[in-house]
Amino acid sequence: MTQYQDKAVWELCRQGFHGVAADAEAAWSKGEDFRLGEPLPLARELLELIRIANWETQRQAA
């Protein structure tokens, strides 16, 4: 996983979203984008980390 993906997973865990963090890690490990299944009260910065992490996944696949 990339640095931004690691940061996003760590931040999700830090905010108590352990299941979401596990889902994100699983998706990125398979080279897939991660999408939130439901709206969560996440900070804008964390949403941006997830967006960048997804972009990195697409870039690695190219």
N, C-alpha and C positions, 0 to 999 in steps of 0.2 A: 504494500500500500504506500501511497505517496505521503508526503509530509502534511498536506492539507487534509487528506483523508484521516490520518492519525489524529490530527488536531480536532477534527469534527467529531470523531468517535469519542475522544477523551472529553470534549466539552459536553456531549450528550450524556455521558456517564456522570460527569460532575454535576449536571443539573438534574440528575435522578431519572433520566430516560434510558435505563439500561437495556430494555428490550428493543427500543428504537436503535440504540447504538449497535446492538448485535445484528439487527436487520441491515443496517447501513454497511457494517463491516462485511457481512456475507455477500451483499450485492456487489460492493466494490472489489472484493476478492475474486468474484466471478467475472469481473470486467463489465458489470452492468451499472446503469444509473440507479441511484437510490431516490425513491419518491416517498414522501410522507404519506402514510395511509389515512391519516386524519389530521385536522388542524391542531397544532400544539402551540402553547404559549412560549415560543422560542424567540430569543433576541435576534434582531436584524443581522447582527454580525455572524451568528451561528448559521442562519439561513444562507448568508453569503458564502460561508465556508463550505456548506453542502453544495451550493451551486458550483463553486470552483472545483471541489472534489469530483463532481460529476463531469465537469469539463475535462479534467485530467484523465478520467476514465475513457472518455471519447477520444482524447488525443493519443492515449496509449494504444488504442485499438486501431488507429489509422496507420 
